[in-house]
Amino acid sequence: MEKVATAVPAANVDPESRSSYSNEKFDEKDEKRSVQEVTKDFEGEVYDDLRAVDLDENGKERPIETDMDVATRLISLDDDPTLPAFTFRMWFLGIGLSCFGAVLGQIFYFRPQTVFVSQLFIQIIAYILGRVLEEIIPGPGNERKNLQTKDNAFWRFMNPGPFNIKEHVAITIFASTAADSALAISIFAADDLYYDIKPNAGIGIFTLIGSQLMGYGLGGVMRSFLVYPTYIVFPNLLPTVQLFDALHRGKKIFMQKKRVKFFWSVFIGIFVWEWFPEYIAPTLTGISIFCLANKNSPWFTRIFGGSNGNEGLGMFALCLDWNYVGSGGGSMGALFTPLSTQLSLYCGTAICIIAFCVGYHNNVWNGQNFPFLSQQLFNLNGTRFNQRAILDENFMLDREKLAEVGLPWFASSQVISKIGFNLAIGATVTHVFIWYGKDIVEVIRKYRAGENYDPHLAKMKAYPEVPMWWYIAMFIASFAMAMSTMYAGHSGMPWWGLIVGVIISTIFLPFVITVYAITGFSPNIQHLVQMLGAAMMPGNPQANMYFTLYGYNTLDQARGLIRDLKMGQYTKLPPRVTFTVQSLGSIIGGLLNYVIMKTIIKSRREILLQVQGTNVWSGQQVQSFNSNAISWGALGSILYAPGGRYAIVPFSILIGLAVPIPFWLLHKRFPKLGANKVVSPILCWTLGYLNVGINSSVFTTFMLAVFSQYYLRRYRPRWFRKYNFLMSAALDGGTQVMVFVFTFAVGGGSGKVVDMPHWALNPVGNADHFVFEIGNVHTLSSVFLLPVQGLENSSRSENAPISWHLSAEMQYNVSHDARVVPAFDGHPPPPLRLDISTTGAITIDLRYRKKI
């Protein structure tokens, strides 16, 4: 075990290069202070009222500003090495919740509704169940006299006493790892449904294990500089870790009791409130004055709409639904993501709005032929592109068919989004080099010299470390499994494709993790991997799927392991416990994913192959995954080739390399300007931030971010330290539990949808009362067509066309003739409902009949 000092501040470097929470220059005097002097400042606990480390030179509480502040003032340094982690309660709940999360997640992969079993949801459920088992299982630690037993090894294993933090953290990591559906499952499902490839169970299982654990081996090898350092913060861990501290540490201290009461009060309050925007009053999801002022303007819809998917950009809309305002279990949230990251995000969002509108208005890439926001492939006339029409019987690209059909088109907003995502990849590399490069080199040097200075890592000296050879052996074994199953499973990918994919993950992992851990933003390299796969193995969708599995999923798994290792370091979970539960959780989850997937495909094959499916089963996620593989694997090398229609997309990676440099030079010339706070990868990535989903939450999230990360952090530092992150955990946790209950109660998770009756805040059509521009409609059971201007002028001739704002050619047939609108009575015609039956392009001639 390497030598670790108790607590010595990090090297004197530019604070912004160490942590997005840093606002001031690091004091060089701290570097010369002894370990004892620094440790004295940390006496007491984070849940005490005030400590010396919390005060400035005037005796007032100072804001959270540096990574060391985060490590010592937000997270407890308390630890009891005698607390057991491997108890019956841990194994019972860990395996049980792993099975629950894996089975539920895989079932809902094939359902029209989506249930996301988040880590915070598991954390809360595990605590409740753990407290129950604490009370009912006999053992020497049970406070009930009738359930107390002899104090021996067996009964201590069954119930050693109060449900402790180490058990709780281990269960949370165990189950949340299993709940993440393995990417390999999507490939197996697509192979079975569309390619008639059915690898045997052995190949499937070993492919799963190999693809899941390879990233763990890779991440473990790099943990010395991607987990241990103080500047590796992971802002999205702070609410989770503070909740662990609140529930398990300092229970007898009044202030801690107050914090726990605060958490449960907010949790219950948001659970009750969320029923309104999610079910009773959906208008609360997006309230826009502009919607009410001008409902019928297409441009108003595009700019200010946003309460429905692909409706608009949500500018200045007010969202009262925490399901969209909150983090949703993701890496960024208004209450915990550093202000510099969020300001970069919203500056990028403003650029995104301008770029989308200018691109569409100027008909760039023939954008006006297609919907303003869409993720589909189109023909030039606006109809949806039939990807199967260009493939041969082996699902390979048929160039003769392609020449007949023609190349597909994207909506202009989708092209701009792809450019932004690739700009972010290039910017990530340069950003890490120029802002964090010196830190990484210094950390590696200190690790080799046995001088890792982090207060939490110092506490971890009490536990044996995971030997490096464990991770190396895991990586080698996983790589061998992947290589052997790649050929036996008919992946279509050559042996060198696996090597190249793993090399890509290895190269980008330090860059992605460094940006993720410091800023809270996690760069995504999936588009890069798919493009490289298309270039190296053109015309082969099957190979592109497997190249994505090993080139992208390996990095994604490593990212999950590294984040959980940091959570173990923050909560003092022994490293070997973390290694064990992560590995077993991934294996158990993968095996259950495979069994459930095979069972559902066998019994529901015909439904899954349908475009619409039913209200219980749907193949939409498999269809989407396969469509992406076809568009990238079959057409990527043509669409994005030099001189091609979208050649700017891959070229933008190179452009992105230069984006951080002007900010770096500006900071060198004007150090007080704040250019060092610009997170260039997220500035680039948000160029496509609004290209999909519900966007009405953007403005509200920005206001909350400024209130929390600027006003509260700077002017109410005590409240910020004690309650801000705990409130984030309560709001996100209560919302996620509500969504889970809602899905099964009325949302169709049980097979039956219970609709809320329409009223003023639950209108027919769009929740924000905007007229929706229908250019392309995804799989739905019905579509509402609304007129964009009234027919007050009754002098029009009989059967004159109404001005409806929609594409003349739609992508769906209608099940009945709906050509005549109800009689005109001096008011605009009501919405017209067209029930969809099958897919196919038709022309709808909508006319009205004047009242006689």
N, C-alpha and C positions, 0 to 999 in steps of 0.2 A: 504493500500500500504506500502510495507516495506521501511525502510530507505535506501537510496542509496547515497553514496558520489559522488561528482562531478567527480573526476578522481584520483584514488590512485592506484599505481602499485600493481600487484598481489604479493602474498607471495613470499618470497625468497626461491625458489626451484631450482633444476637443470633446466636450461633453456630448455634443450632438452625434459624434461618431460612436459613442458608447451606448446611448440610450435616448429614445425619443422623449423620455420624461425629463431629460436634462435641460436646464435653462441657464445655468450659470457655469462659469469656469471652475474647474475642480481646483481646490486649494492645495498648492504644492506642499504646504505644511503637513497636511494629512499623510503624505508619503513618508514623512520622517517620524511620525508618531509611533510609539511602541504598540505592540499588540494589547498590552494591559490597558493602556490609555484608551484605545479605541473600544475595547471590550467594555470598559466601565461605562461608556456612553450608552451601551445597549442593555444595561441593567433594567430589570422590570420587563413587562410584556406589552405587546401591541394593544392588548385589550385593557391595560391600565389607563387611567385618565391622562396623565402626562408623564413623559420621561425626559431625561437630559438630552437625548438624541433628537427629540421633537422640537427643541427650543432654539431660537436664534440668539444672537448676542444681547438682545433687549429683553429676553425672557418670554417672548411671545412664540406661539407655535408657528413654525415655518412651513411653507408648502412642500409637497412631494416633488422633488426636482431631479434627482439623479437615480441611477440604477441601484446605488447603495441605499438610498432612501426606500426604494421599493422593497429591497431585500430585508431591511431591518425595521422599517416602520409600518409596513403593510402586512408583512407575513411573520408569523411567530417563529422564534428560534427555539422555543421550548421543545424538549424531546425526552421521552422515557424509553430507553433501549430495552427495558424489561417487558414492555407490552408485546404480547404475541400477535403475529399476523396470520400464521397458518393454524387457524382454529376450525372447528366444525362449522361454525356460523359462516366463516369466510368461504369455505368450500361449498357449503350447501347453497348459500345465496349467490356466490360467484358463478357456479355451474348453472343454477336455476335461472338466474337473470340472463346469463349468456344464452341459454336455450330459448328463453322468452324473447330476447331481442333479436336473435338470429332467425328464429322461425317467423316471428311477426314481420320483421323487415322483409324477408324473402316472399312471404305470402302477399304483402302489399306491393311488392315489385310487379306483381301480376294483377293488381287491382286498379280501377280507375281513380281511387283515392290514394293519397300518399300518407303513410305514417312514418315519421322520423323519430327513432328512439335515440335521443341525444344523451350525452354524457351527464348533463345536469339533471335530466329526468331520472336517469338511473341512480345518480347520487342521492336524490331525495327519496326515491322508493327504497333504496338500499338502507337508508338511515331508519326509515319507519319500520321496515321488516326486521332490521337488526335489533332495534329496541324491543320488538315483540319477542324475538328469540331469546333475548337477554332475560326476559321475564318468565318464559315458560320452559326453558331447558334446565334440567337439574345440573348443579355444579357447585363447587366450593365457593364460587363468587356470587351465587344467586342470593339476593337480599331476602328472599322469602325463606323463612326457616324450614317450612315443609318441603322445600326443593333443594336445600343444602345437602351436599354429599361429602364423602371423604376427599381430602386434598391429595389426589394422586394424579399421575400423568394423564390417564384416560379422561377423568372428569374435568381436569383443567383444559384439555383439548375441547371438551364439549361446551363448557361455559366457564371461562377463566374469570369472569366478572363483568363489569359494564362494557357494553359494546364500544370498542376503542377505535381511535382514528386510523390505526394501521390496518385493521380489518376493513374499515369503511373504504379507505383509499384502494386497497387491493381489490375489493369487490367492484368498485367503480371502474377501475382499469380493466379488470377481467371481462366484465359484461359489456362495456362500451366498445372494447376491441372486437368482441364477437358480433355486436349489433351492426357493425359496418359491413354491408354486403360486399362480398369479394367481386372484383371486376371480372375475374375469370368466369363467373356465373353468367354474365351477359353474353360472353362469347359462346359458352356451351348452349345457351338458349337459342341464340341466333343460328348456330350450327345445326341444331336439331330442327328448328322450324323452317329455315330458309335454304339450307345447304344440304340437308339430308345426311349430315355427318353426325354419327352417334358414337363417340369414343366410349370404351367400356369404363366401368366404375373405377378400376385401378388407375387408368390414365387420367380420368377426370380428377380423382382425389389427389394424386401426386402433382398434377398441374396446379391445383389449388394451393397445396401446401408449399410447393416451390415458389409460386408467384407471390404468396403472402409473406413468407419468411425471408426471402432474399433481401428485401428492403430492411428487415430487422437486422440482419447481419451487417449490412452496409452502414446503417445508422449507428449501430453499436461500436463499430470500428472508429467512427469519427466523434464519439461522445466527448472526448477530452476538450475539444474546442467548440462543440455545438450544444453541449449540455452544461458543463461545469461552470463556465465563467459567469460572473455577476451580471455582465451586460446582456447575457442571454436571458431575457425577462419573460417572454411570451405573455403579452398583456391580456389575452383572452383566458389565461389561467387564473388571473387574480380573483375574479368573483368566485370561482370554484374553490380555490385554496382558502380564501377568507371564510367561505361557508364551512369548510372542514374545521377551521380554527374556532369559529363561533359555536359550532355544535359540540366540540369535544374538549376544548381547552378553557381553563379558568371558569368552570361552571359555577363556582361559588362567589365569584366576583360580581358585584352589583352591575357594573358597566357591561359585563359580558351577558348577564341575564337580560339586560335592556336591549342589547343588540339582537339576541335570539328572538325576543318578543317582537322587535321591529321587523325582523325577517319574516316571521310567520304572519304578521299583520298585513304586510305588503303582499305576500304570497296569496293569502286568501282574498284580499281585495282585488288583485288583478285577475284571479281565477273567476270571480263573479263578474267583473267588468267585461272581460273578453267575450262573454256570451252576447253582448250587444253588437259590437262591430262584426263579429264572426257569424252571427246568426240572426239576431232580432233586428238590427239596424245596420245593414252593410254600408249605407251611405257614410257612416262614420269612418270607413276606411279611407275615404278621400273626399274632403269638403273643399270645394273650390268656388270662390266668388266669381271667377271667370266662367265657370260652367253655368252658373245660374244667370249670369248677365248675357251670355251669347251661346246658347246651346247648339245652334245649327251651323256654326262656322267650322269647316274642316280644319283650318289652321289653328283655331282655338282648341279643338279636340287634340290635335297633334302636340301642341305645346303645353297645355294646361291639364288635359285629361290624364288619367293614370290609375284610376281605381280598379280597372279591369286589365287583364293581361293583354299586352301589345296594343293598348289604347292610345297612350300618349306619354309625354315626358314628365308629367306631374309637377310642372313648375309652380311654385308658391302654393301648392295644395297642403291642406292640414290633414294629417292622418292621426286618428285616435285609436288605432289598432296596434297594440304592442307586438303582435305576431309579425308585423312588417317593420315597425320602428325598431324593435329589439334586434338582438344578434341572431335569433333563430338557431342558436347552437353553432353559429359560424365563428370565423376568426375575428370579425370586427363588430363592435357595438358602440353606440353613442356614449355609454357611461364608462367604458374601460379602455377604449382605444386612444392612444396619445393624441393630443391636439394637433401636433404637426402632421401626423398621418391623416387626420380627418380634414384638416384644411387643404392638404394636397388633394385629397379625394374630391372635395367639393369644388375646388378650382378646376380640376379635371372634368367634373360633371358639367360645369358651366361651358367649358370648351366642347364637351360632348353635345350639349343642346344646340350650340351654334353650328357645329359640324353636321349634325343630322339634318337640321333645317335647311342649311345652305346646300348640302348635297342633294336633298330631295327637290328643293325649289329649282335648282339649276339642272335637274334631270341627269345628274352624274350617274354613269353606268345604267342609263335608262331607268332610273329609280322610280319615275312616275308611272311606269307600267305595272308596278308592284305595290304592295302595301307599304305604308310608311315604316312600320315595324313588323318584321317577320323573320323567322329562322329557316324557312323552307327554300327549296330550289324551284325555280320557275322557268317556263318557256318565255320567250320574248313577248308573247301576247298576254302574259299575266296569268296563264293557267299553270297549275302545278306540274312540275317536271316528273315524268314517270321514269324512275331510275331503272326499273326492271326492263324497260324497253331497249336499253343499250347493252345488256349483258347476255352472254351466251348461256347454254344449258349448264355450264360449270361455274356460273356467276363470275366470269371473267369479262373484261371489257371487250365488246365486239365493235371494232372501229368502223365497219361498214354500217352497222345500225346507228352508231353515233353520228356518222356523216349524214345519215338520213334524218335523224331527229334533231341534231344540232346540240351545241353545248348549252348547259343550263345557266341561269342567271341568279344572282342574289339581290335582295333588296339593298339599296344603297347604305342603309343603316347597318346592315349585317356586314358589309364589306369594311366599313369604317371601324366596326367593332373588332374584326379580325386584324386590321392594321394596328389598333390600339393594343390588343393582346400581344402581338409580336414585338411592338415597340417596347413593351414592358419587359419582355425577356432580355432583349439587348441592354436595356437600361439597368436591369438588375445586376448584370455582370459588372458593368462599369461603376455603378453606385457602390457596390460592395468593395471593389478595389480601391476607389479613391477616398471613401469615408471610413471604412472599417478594416482595410487591409493591414494597417499597422497593428491594430488590436489583435487580429487573428494571429499574426506572426509572433507577437509578444506572448499571447496565451500559450501557443505551442511551445515556445522557448521555456516558459515557466513550468509547463507540464513536464517537459523532459528533465528540468532541473529539480522537480519535486516541490515547486513553489506555487501552488494554486491557492489564491487568496479569495475565498468566498465564505461568508459566515455559515451558510447552510451546508456547503460542502465540508466545512470543518466538523460540523455535527455528524456527518455521515462517516467519519473515521471509526465510529463505534461498530460499524457493520462491515463484513467482508465484501469486497468488490467482486463484480462478475469478471472472471479472467478474460483477457482479450481473446484467447484461443476459443472460448465458447462462441463468440460472435463470428470469428473466422470460420470455425467448423460449420456453423449454421449457414453461412453464406456459401461455402463450397458445396455442402450437401444440397442446398436449395438450387444452386446453379446446375448441379449434376441432374437433379430431378427435372428441371426445366428443359435441359438439352435433350434428355432421353424421351420425354413425353412430347416434345415439339414435333418429332418425326412420327412417332407412333400415333399421335393424335391428328395427323394430316393438317397441320397448321398452315402449310404452304409457304412457310418462312425458312430460308436457308440457315445453316448453322451460324454463319457470321452475323445474321440479323440479331440473334440473341446477344452476341458479344457487343455489337454496336449499341443496342438498346441499353444494356447495363452500363456501358461506358458513358452514355449520355446522362443517365441518372447519377452516376458517380461524379461527373464533372459539375452538374448543376446543383447537387444537394447542398454543398456549403453556401452557395449564393442564395438559394431559396430559403434555407433555414435562418441564415443571418438576417435577411430582410424581415422574415416572418417573426423571428424572436424579438427583434428590436422595435419594429414599427407596428406589428400586428397584422400587416398585409402579407398574404401568402401568394407569391407568384405562381402561375400555373403554366407548365410547359407542355400540356397535352397537345395544343395546336402545333407546336414545333415538332413534337415527336411524330404526329400524323403526317405532317408535310414531308419530313425527312423519310418516313416510311414510304410515302407515295413516290418520292424521287428515286429511292434505292430499289423499290420493288413495285414498279408501275403496273397499273391495271390489275391489281390483285387485292381485292377487299379483305379476303381471308387473312392474308399475311399482314395487312395493315392492322387488323384487330389484335393479332398476337404481338406485333411490334409495339403497339400502344400498351399492351399488358406489361411487357418487360421494360419498355423505355420510360413509361410514365408511372405505372403502378408501383414499380420498385421504389421510386423516389417518394411517392405518396405514402407507402408503408413505412419508409424510413422516417418521414416527417412525423407520423403518428407515434412511432416508438420514441423518438427524441423528445417530443412534447410530453409524453407520459413519464419518461425518465426525469424530466425537469419537475414534473408534478411530484414524483417520488422524492426528489431532492428537497423540494419546498416543504413536504409533509413528513420527511424523515422515514420514508418507507425503505426498508433494506433493499439494496439493488438487486439481490438475487430473488427476492419476492417479486419485484417488478418484472424482471426477466421471465420468471415462471408464469405469472398470470397473463402477461402479454402473449407469450408463445401459445399457451394452452387456449386462451380466449380466441386467438386467430384460428387455430386448428379446429376447435369445436364449432365456431361460427361457420367456417368454410365447409365442414362436413355436413352440417345441418342445412346450409344454403343449397348444397348439391342435392341432398335427398329431397328437400321440398321442391326444388326446381324440377327434378325429374318426375316427381309425382304429379305436379300441376300440369306440366306439358303433356304427360301421358293421358290425363283425364280431360283436359280442356284444350286440346290442340286446335280444333276447328275454330273455337271462339278466339283464341289468341292470334290466329291468322287473319281474322276479320279486322277491317279498319276501325270499326266502332267498338266491337266487343259488346259486352252487356253492362248492366249496372253493378255487377258483381266481379266479373273477370275482364281483363283487358291486356292486350299485348303491346300497348303503346310505347312502353319504355324499351322493349326489345326491338320494336320497329324503328324507333328513333336511333338506337345504338347501331342497328344494321344499316340504316340510311346514311348515318355519318361515315360508317366504314366504306360504303359504296362511293359516296361523294368524294371522300379523301383517297381511298385506295384505287378506285377506278378512274377518277377524273382529276385527282390532285396534281399529277405531273403535267397535265394539259392546261388546266385552269390557271395554275400558278407558275408556269414555265416562263423563262425570260421572253419578253415580247407577247406573253399571253394576256388575256383580259384582266386578270387580277395579279399580275406580276409584282405589283407594289406590295402585296401582302407579305410574301417571304422576304422581300428586300427591306421591309420595315424593321426586321431584326437588326440589320446592320445600321440603319438610321438610329435605332434605339440606343446603340452603343455610345452615340455622341450626345444624347439628351442630357445626362447629368453633368457634363463637362462645363457648360456655361454657368451653372449654379455654383460649381466648385470654384471656378475662376472669379466669379462675382464675390463669393465669400472671402477669397484670399485678398481681393482688392478692397472690399467694404465689409469687414467682419461683423459690424454691428447691424447690418441690413437684415440679417436673418435668412439669407439664402441657404444656409446649412440646414434649415428646417424643412426644405422642400424634399419630399420623398419622391424622387423622379420615377421610379417604377410604377407607383400607384397613380401618379399624374398621367402617365401614358396609358395604363390599364383602364382608367375611367373614361377614356375616349369611347369605349363601348359599354359603359356602365348601365346605360338605360335601354339597351337593345332588346331586352326581354323582361317579362314579368310585370308586376304591379309597381308603378313608380311614384305613387302618391305619397310615399313615406319619406322621400328624399329631403324635402325642405324641413319637415318636422324633425328628422334625425339630426340635421345640421344645427338647428336651434338648440336641441338638447345637448349636443356635443359641446357647443360653445358655453352653455350654462354649466355643464358638469366639469369639463376639462379646463375651462378658463376661469369662470367666476368662482365656482365652489373650490377648485383646487388652489386658486390664488388668494381669494378673500375669505373663504370659510374652510381653512385647511383642516381644522379639527373634525368638522362634520364630514368632510371629504374622506379623511383617513378612516373614520369609524364606520361610516354608513354607505358611502357611495358605491363601493364594489359589492357590498352585501345587498343593497337595493337592486343592483343589476342582476344578481343571482336570483333574488326573489321574483322580480318581474319576468325574467326569462323562464324560470322554473315554473311559476304559476301559469304562465301562458302555455308552456309545453304540456303540462298536465291537463289543462283545459282542452287544448286541441286534441289530445289523445282521447279524452272522454267524449268530446263532441263528435269525433269521427265515428265512434262506435254507437253513440246514442242516436244521432240524427243525420250524420254525414254520409251514411252508406257503408260504413265499415262492417256492419252486421248484415249487409245485403239489402237493406231497405233505407231509402232516403226519405226523410220527413221534411218537407219544404215548409218554410215560414210563410204565412200568408202575406200578400203584397200590401204595403201601406206606404206612407210618405217617405219613410227612411228605408224601405225595402222595395224600391220601384221595379216595374217591369223594364228590362233592358239594363243599361249601365247604372251602377250604384251611385255615380256622381251626377246622374241626369244628363250626361253628355250624349249626343248622337254619335254612335260608334261608326266609324268608317270601316265598312266590311270590304276588305280586299282579298283576304284569305282567311278561312275559318278552320280551326283545327277540329279534331274529332269531337263532335257534340251530338246531342240528340235533337236539338232544334236551334234555329237561328231567328232572331228578331230583326226585321228590316224596318227602319224608321225613316220618314221623310226629313230632309234637311231644310225645307222651306214650306211654308203654309200655302194653301190654295184659296186665299181670301177672294181672289178675283174669279168670280163664278161665271164670267163671260167667256171663259175658255170653251172651246167646242167639245162636244161629246167625245170621249175616249182620247182626249189629248194626253200626252205623256205627263206624268207627275215628275217633278225633279227629285229623284231619289239619289242619295249620294252612295253609290256602290259600284263595284266593277260590273260591267255588262256581262262578263263571263265569270261564273262562280264555279267552285270546284265540287259542287254537290248536286245530285238530282233531288227533286222534291217528290213527295209521295202522293200529292194531289195537285190538281190544276188550281193555282192561286193567282190567276192573272188579273182578276178584277178586285179592286179595293172596295170595301163597303161604301154605301151611298154617301155622296158629299153633302154635308149639312151646314156648310159655312165655316167649318173648323178644319184644321189639318187632319188628314186621315190618321187613324190610330196605327200602332205598330202592327205589322203583318207577320204572323208566325208561319214559318215554312218548316214542316217536319221533314227531316232528312232520312232517306232510305239507303241509297247506295252511292258509291263514289263515281264521279264522271262529270265532265264539263258540259254545261248546258247554258242556254241563254234565256233569261227571264224577262218578259216584256210586261212591265208593271204600268197599268193604266187605271184611271178612275172613271166612275160613272156619276155624272151630275144628277143631283136629286131633282126629280120632276115635280 
